[in-house]
Amino acid sequence: MSIGTAIQDALQRKGMCEKDLAEKVFVSRPQVNHWKHGRRQITKESLRRINEAMHDMRLQLASIEYVTGGVLGQTLDGLDGTPATALHVASVELEEAMEYLRKARWLVIQCPSRVDKSSAMEVALEVMEGLAALNEFLAAWACRFKLDPQELGRRHKGRLLERGYKKGRSGGSGLNEA
């Protein structure tokens, strides 16, 4: 999705018009129109102001892709140089994942043959998106505070073992069976 399309979609979701956005980011309405139609490049600063004004997760993701040339990686916080954007994206994605986990509660009590495979797939994909966003946030967080990834990994593994999770990925419930 182009950044212009993302801006247009966000405006529609928020019930805003070009003039509303222009006033919030201190540009002219024609400038917003040029951005929407790809006739003008958007500066990083303008993009930051647009995202602050819109508070729209989809637009933020499109903005990050625009700024980074489509590479999310460890630059998920590329809009402001801090883990702030990564944290926001992770929190929104995890909220969406929680909605799907609530749906999963219903699916898990059903006979597998009665569950639509596409519903199960959608739950899995949404949870994976939440985990990916959280992973990006953790990378930015570790970078900001100069946390040693190996030490972080060791401590994490120790905590999981303390709390009863299995060592490997051999299947089962994920908890040690007594």
Protein Blocks (a to p, Z undefined) as FASTA:
>chain_A
ZZklmmmmmmmmnopafklmmmmnopafklmmmmmnopaccdfklmmmmmmmnopaklmm
mmmmmmnnopaklmlmmmnopaklmmmmmmmmmmmmmmmmmmmmmmmmpcfklpcfklmm
mmmmmmmmmmmmmmmmmmmmmmmnopafklmmmmmmmmmmmnopafblnecjopacZZ
